[in-house]
Amino acid sequence: MKSAAVITSGTLGLSMITNPIQASEFPVENRINVMGPRDGFSLHIGTLLSMMTWMRDVILMPVRGMSVDQLDFLLDENSNSIGAMLLHLAATERFYQVHTFEGKDFSKKDLDRFDVAMNLGNEARKTIKGNNLDFYLSALEEVRENTIREFKKRDDEWLMSVDEEWPWGPTNNYCKWFHVCEHESNHNGQFKYIKSRLPSKRT
């Protein structure tokens, strides 16, 4: 039995090596809750994109139907509004596009559009307001569409390539882009908390 188990294990391992999962086995219309490769992308990039897509759907759930006043609501003098944080998410993804796809810093055009949202704080409290939900959703969608276009041009070798000079230590593109996903998760908790504290939600 032990020998059979070893043989079976070895055969299974060989099978996995010689018959790897192909991204083409996963159609574009994959259900959002099924994580894994996506047609049209390399194996790991498609899997990463499936996680990013799932997280994007989750972070938008709490904000659906919000009014301008709700998007602009400040919990206290030091907080950020939900609207400003939505634009902050678009700004962050744009930063990683410029950094990993182009190897550059923000251009003047990007700075003019995203610098305040990237940094949040007092300047964002003063200037990022008065916009409806579609304004923020459009910015998020525009940036994400560019990410998808650029992901299609790249392979897993690019995804795994390591930046030895990154501030928090050697980091590959996979980690940088997973951070974009994790970053949205972080703000999702803030969205939910602020929503629970909206004047109309207080008891």
Buried (B, 14 or more C-beta within 10 A) or exposed (E): EEEEEEEEEEEEEEEEEEEEEEBEEBEEEBEEEEBBBBBBBBBBBBBBBBBBBBBBEBBBEBBEEBEBEBBBBBBEEEBBBBBBBBBBBBBBBBBBBBBBBEEEEBEEEBEEBBEBBBEBEEEBBEEBBEBEBEBBBEBBEEBBEBBBEBBBEBEBEBBEEEBEEEEEEEBBBBBBBBBBBEBBEEBBEBBBEBBEEBEEEEE
